């Protein structure tokens, strides 16, 4: 009876030891599982070399050519050159306009001078006739008439001076070859001693202002028979 009790006691001790061993193993297994468990939402702190696909490429800002200093300088130079050309063109236009205005002013003044001279010439002609008549008339040689004639001569000289200041000058005629651009032939004279078309008399003095004719000279031209027969 005692042997059976001893056997039972040993059996129970052995059973308890196995249970403890089993609990120890289970405990270790739980610890391992807890340590090895990684929830899905856990943060992976391990370093991974990023792949080319995962690499984030920083976008490079495209170079704006307008901000390129050398290009900006070139554009500024081109603009300055264009403005310079425009300024030169405007200056030429202004200069041409000024010349045109000056030319028109000169022509206008010349036309006014010619018109004034044409108004004065009849007075000059009448004074010349009065002077020539006074010189030829013996009655007008008295002291009183001589003083009057001297006054007429003085007025005539003053008119000639005014015409000269205006640029109006007489056209050479007597003894000169006839020139239809300067002279107007109103009479001819047969004279074999004088070359053909030579002016032998000035009937009315002509005047000009520069290259413009104020009045043509009225002249008598020589005509000789020898030239006609030849």
Secondary structure, DSSP 4 states (H G I P E B T S, - for coil): -HHHHHHHHHHHHHHHHHHHHHHHHHHHHHHHHHHH---TT----S--PPPTTTPPPPPPPPP-GGG-HHHHHHHHHHHHHHHHHHHHHHHHHHHHHHHHHHHHHHHHHHHHHHHHHHHHHHHHHHHHHHHHHHHH-GGGGSHHHHHHHHHHHHHHHHHHHHHHHTTEEEPP-TTSBP-TTTEEEEEEEE-TTS-TTBEEEEEE--EEETTEEEEPEEEEEEE-HHHHH-
